Amino acid sequence: MGGNCSIPSKEISGDDTYGELPTPTKAGFNFDGWYTEATGGTEVISTSEYSLISAQTLYAHWSSASYLVTFDPNGGSVSPTTKNVTYDSEYGELPTPTREGYEFAGWFTEATGGTEINSDSIVEGEETTITTSESEGAAMSVSSSTST
């Protein structure tokens, strides 16, 4: 449900293949393909044969995107140094960095101020950078690469 598609409908005839199908987009999600049902159904690809007599609706199936979080200890140390997180889910357990002479103040969306990110925070997208002020400890950033 949702997403953007450049071609809202396509006309094909009789015993033909579907041909080229559009690839829709939806922020925070991976497009998993076109299907004959909103849930389940049969996957339809460009070479699939269309043999129905009446109109047919195809449904986009989606899965949440995964993002790689990289932890930057800002002169200290942290383990692990990376973690995969899933869009629209909680970050889950976050590591606590150590740096001699500093007390870790938490993860934040900006170096100064910003919103605190903790284990209950929801992953909102791949363009997020999360850090703390240099005088208080470590920094954490979220790369824009995705994995599935």
C-alpha positions, 0 to 999 in steps of 0.5 A, a space after each residue: 500500500 502507498 508508494 509512487 508509480 509512474 504508470 498507473 495503468 497499462 493495456 495489454 491484450 489476450 494471450 500476451 506477456 505483461 511486458 515492461 512493468 514500472 518500478 514504484 518507490 516508497 520511502 523507507 521500503 524496498 519494492 519486492 515485485 508485482 503480485 496478483 493479490 494485495 497479500 500473497 498472490 502470484 508474482 508477475 514479471 515482464 515475461 509472465 503471460 496474461 491470459 485473463 479476459 477481464 481487467 486485472 489489478 496488480 499489487 506492489 509488495 514491499 519490505 522495510 529497508 535495512 540501513 547500516 548504522 556506523 558508530 564513531 567513538 570520537 576518539 574513544 572506543 566502541 564495540 560493535 562499530 556497526 549495526 543493521 537497523 530496519 526502517 520504522 522499527 526501534 534501533 534496539 540495543 545501542 553500544 556505550 562507547 568509552 573515552 578516557 576523561 569523558 562521560 558518554 552523554 548519549 546519541 543525538 541527531 546533531 553534534 550540538 543539541 538535536 534529538 536524543 536517539 535511544 534503543 526505543 527510538 524509531 528508525 525514520 530513514 537513511 539520511 539520518 546522522 546521529 552524533 553527540 558533542 565532541 566534549 561529551 563522548 562518541 558519535 554515531 552516523 547512519 550511512 545511506 547504503 541499504 541492505 536486504 
